[in-house]
Amino acid sequence: MCMKQVPETTEVKIDQAQNRVDTGGLTRIINPYDTYALEEAIRIKENSGATVTVVSMGPDEVDQSLREALAMGADEAVRLSDPAFEGSDPLATAYILARGIEKLGDYDLIICGRQAMDGSSGNVGPGVAEELGLPQVTFVRKIEELKEGYIRLQRMTDDGYEVLEGPLPMLITVVKEINEPRLASLKGLMKAKRVTIPVWGLSDLGADPSRVGPSGSPTVVAKVAPPPPRSGGEIIEGTPEEQVKTLVAKLKAQKVL
């Protein structure tokens, strides 16, 4: 499965001079949506004897989250890191992750969280599937059946869910309704501390330098700024009947009604 490490707090500072989000000094955690993907992968392992490998991209501190994933029940972890990867947008990130998955070799199912808590684009998982030429299903809320070469699952929609089936290998992105993630055990954490996590760079992946980092990222951030502060609102005076009439008039004036 694919995992991202994100800042724990929502109180992120804006570095307007560099036109970017300043995440320095913030505590980092496994992206919350990815914990559901990890839990589902571990459950599949427990039911079928599969092997779970966690792939993540980022600097040295990502190892902390990878060790937590190992402590929860993942079998292996790999970190993709290279100075050339810095500044990669979702498209470039998907390309890098896909090259890492290719290097790992055989796989049946790739599981991702529906989106990252910080960027919230939801594009990386589908991008990985596109790079690998795999079928994909997003917003999966339940895996009904999984066997060699076949999967049947439920995909959440705005007004219910769809039941879909298809061949493996496949990539899916999952929503939080799929399960309840477990906590890492103390024994697992102690064992994970001793694991050596391999780090693969640009040359290890045989990646095209023009497809990573800023040069491989078509997304352009024009401006990064905090949202404007909320106004204090407006208090409508009068009797309840007068308040209703005034409110309706204001809504009609703004073409809300």
C-alpha positions in Angstrom: 0.0 0.0 0.0 1.0 3.6 -0.5 1.4 5.9 2.5 2.1 9.6 3.0 3.3 11.4 6.1 1.5 14.6 6.9 1.5 17.4 9.6 -0.6 16.5 12.6 -1.9 20.0 13.3 -4.3 22.1 11.2 -2.6 25.2 12.4 -0.1 25.4 9.5 1.9 28.6 9.0 2.2 30.2 5.5 5.6 31.3 4.3 4.5 34.1 2.0 8.1 35.0 1.1 8.6 31.5 -0.4 5.0 31.1 -1.4 4.6 27.8 0.4 3.3 26.1 3.5 5.8 26.2 6.3 5.7 22.7 8.0 8.9 23.2 10.0 8.7 22.1 13.6 5.3 20.3 13.2 4.6 16.8 14.5 4.1 14.4 11.6 1.8 11.4 11.4 0.6 8.8 9.0 -2.0 10.4 6.7 -5.3 9.5 8.5 -7.0 8.1 5.3 -3.9 5.9 4.8 -4.4 4.3 8.2 -7.7 2.8 6.8 -5.8 1.6 3.7 -3.1 0.0 5.9 -5.7 -1.6 8.2 -7.5 -3.2 5.2 -4.2 -4.5 3.8 -3.4 -6.1 7.2 -6.8 -7.7 7.4 -6.3 -9.2 3.9 -3.0 -10.5 5.1 -4.6 -12.1 8.2 -7.3 -13.7 6.1 -5.2 -14.9 3.2 -1.6 -15.0 4.1 -0.7 -12.2 1.8 2.4 -10.0 2.3 1.9 -6.2 3.0 4.6 -3.8 1.8 4.3 -0.1 2.5 5.8 2.4 0.1 6.2 6.1 0.9 8.1 9.0 -0.5 9.9 11.6 1.6 12.8 12.6 3.8 14.4 10.7 6.7 11.6 11.5 9.2 9.1 9.4 7.1 10.9 6.4 8.6 9.0 7.0 11.8 5.7 6.5 10.2 6.9 3.5 8.2 8.0 1.9 11.5 4.6 2.6 12.9 3.1 0.8 9.9 5.4 -2.2 10.5 4.4 -2.2 14.1 0.7 -2.4 13.1 1.4 -5.5 11.0 2.9 -4.6 7.7 5.7 -7.0 6.6 8.0 -4.6 4.7 8.5 -0.9 4.1 10.4 1.1 1.5 11.1 4.8 1.4 11.6 6.7 -1.9 13.9 9.6 -1.4 16.1 11.8 -3.5 16.9 15.5 -3.7 15.5 15.4 -7.3 12.1 14.4 -5.9 11.7 17.6 -3.9 8.9 19.8 -5.2 7.0 17.0 -6.9 3.3 17.6 -7.5 0.7 14.8 -7.4 1.5 13.8 -11.0 5.3 13.5 -10.4 4.6 11.8 -7.0 2.4 9.2 -8.7 5.2 8.6 -11.3 7.8 8.1 -8.5 5.6 5.7 -6.5 4.7 3.7 -9.6 8.4 3.2 -10.3 8.9 2.1 -6.7 6.1 -0.4 -7.0 7.5 -1.7 -10.3 10.9 -2.3 -8.6 9.2 -4.3 -5.8 7.9 -6.8 -8.3 4.8 -8.9 -8.2 1.7 -7.4 -6.6 -2.0 -8.2 -6.6 -3.7 -5.2 -5.0 -2.5 -1.7 -4.3 -4.4 0.1 -1.6 -4.3 3.9 -1.1 -6.2 6.3 1.1 -8.8 8.4 -0.7 -6.7 11.6 -0.4 -4.0 13.2 1.7 -5.0 15.4 4.6 -2.7 18.2 3.6 -3.0 18.4 -0.2 -6.5 16.8 -0.5 -6.2 16.4 -4.3 -7.1 12.7 -4.3 -5.0 12.4 -7.5 -2.0 10.3 -6.5 -3.7 6.9 -6.2 -5.5 7.2 -9.6 -2.2 8.5 -11.0 -0.3 5.5 -9.8 -2.9 3.2 -11.5 -2.5 5.1 -14.7 1.3 4.9 -14.6 1.1 1.1 -14.0 -1.7 0.6 -16.6 -4.0 -0.9 -13.9 -7.8 -0.8 -13.5 -8.8 1.3 -10.5 -11.8 1.8 -8.2 -12.0 4.8 -5.9 -14.0 5.5 -2.7 -14.1 1.8 -1.8 -16.1 1.2 1.4 -16.0 -2.6 1.5 -14.2 -5.6 -0.1 -16.9 -8.3 -0.5 -14.7 -11.0 -2.0 -11.0 -11.3 -2.9 -9.5 -14.4 -4.5 -6.8 -15.1 -7.0 -7.2 -12.8 -10.0 -10.6 -11.5 -8.9 -12.1 -8.9 -6.5 -15.7 -7.7 -5.8 -16.2 -4.5 -3.8 -18.5 -1.7 -2.8 -17.8 1.8 -4.1 -19.4 4.6 -2.1 -21.5 7.1 -4.1 -23.4 10.3 -3.2 -26.7 8.4 -2.7 -25.6 4.9 -1.8 -23.0 2.5 -3.2 -22.2 0.4 -6.3 -21.1 -3.2 -6.3 -18.2 -3.6 -8.8 -16.1 -6.6 -9.7 -12.9 -6.9 -11.8 -9.6 -8.6 -12.4 -6.4 -8.4 -10.3 -4.0 -6.7 -10.2 -5.9 -3.5 -9.4 -5.5 -0.3 -7.4 -8.2 0.9 -5.0 -8.6 4.0 -2.8 -10.6 3.5 0.4 -12.8 5.7 2.6 -12.9 5.7 6.4 -16.2 3.6 6.4 -14.2 0.5 5.3 -12.8 -0.3 8.8 -11.5 0.9 12.2 -7.7 1.0 12.2 -5.9 -0.8 15.0 -3.2 0.7 17.2 0.4 -0.4 17.0 1.4 -2.7 19.9 4.3 -2.0 22.2 5.9 -5.2 21.1 5.5 -4.3 17.5 7.0 -0.9 18.0 10.0 -2.3 19.7 10.5 -4.8 16.9 10.0 -2.2 14.2 12.8 0.0 15.7 15.3 -2.7 14.7 14.2 -2.9 11.1 16.4 -1.4 8.4 14.2 0.4 5.9 15.7 0.5 2.4 15.8 3.9 0.6 15.6 4.1 -3.1 16.6 7.2 -5.1 16.3 8.3 -8.7 18.9 5.9 -10.1 17.6 3.0 -8.1 14.2 3.4 -9.7 15.5 4.0 -13.2 13.3 7.1 -13.2 13.3 9.8 -15.8 14.7 13.0 -14.3 12.4 15.1 -16.4 9.3 13.6 -14.8 10.2 14.3 -11.1 10.5 17.4 -9.0 9.5 20.8 -10.4 10.4 19.9 -14.0 8.0 17.0 -13.9 5.2 18.9 -12.1 2.7 20.7 -14.4 0.9 22.1 -11.3 1.8 25.7 -10.7 1.0 27.3 -7.3 0.2 30.9 -8.1 -0.2 32.0 -4.5 -0.4 30.5 -1.0 -2.2 32.6 1.6 -4.2 32.0 4.7 -8.0 32.3 4.4 -9.6 35.6 5.3 -10.9 35.8 8.9 -14.5 35.2 9.4 -16.7 38.3 9.8 -18.8 38.8 12.9 -22.1 38.3 11.0 -25.2 40.4 11.2 -27.8 40.4 14.0 -31.4 41.1 12.7 -33.5 43.0 15.2 -37.3 43.0 15.7 -40.0 40.5 16.4 -39.7 37.0 15.0 -42.1 37.9 12.2 -40.0 41.0 11.3 -36.8 39.1 11.5 -38.1 36.5 9.1 -39.3 39.2 6.6 -35.9 40.9 6.8 -34.0 37.7 6.4 -36.1 36.6 3.4 -35.6 40.1 1.8 -31.8 39.9 2.2 -31.7 36.3 0.8 -33.7 37.4 -2.2 -31.5 40.4 -2.8 -28.5 38.1 -2.8 -30.5 35.7 -5.2 -30.2 32.9 -2.7 -34.0 32.4 -2.8 
